[in-house]
Amino acid sequence: MAYQRAPFDPFLNGTQCKLDAQLMQYLGVNVIRSTPPPLSMIGTDYIAYHVDPTGNHDECMQAFATAGIYLFLDLDTFNTQIEQSNPMWNASMYAAFTKVIDAFDQYENLAGFFIANEVGLPD
């Protein structure tokens, strides 16, 4: 299931995560992924599928773990991402992505990471 409720890190609001995890469990969801915004939000200030690696994600990740829900997480941050129109890689991106990995690798219900999954090879 795609999961991104707002233009900020969705895994910082433990109360909301608990509610969402209960509903997802009821619906039979067992995997979530942070996801980009709906097409109607593209081009606005809506930033999606990013997390704040400095935030505390314990309560949300525990809520999903208790519900038997795993997470696939994009490594993009609010400041660094690989752009489809001009893909590139540098040391600051590496450092930012590493912080996301370090922030989430402690959770047993982390299934994996995505990076530049929408960037294709040139024609």
Buried (B, 14 or more C-beta within 10 A) or exposed (E): EEBBEEBBBBBBBBEBBBEBBEEBBEEEBBBBBBBBBEEEEEEEEBBBBBBBBEEEBEBBBBBBBEBBBBBBBBBBBBEBBBEEEEEEEEEEBEEBBEBBBEBBEEBEBBBEBBBBBEBEEEE
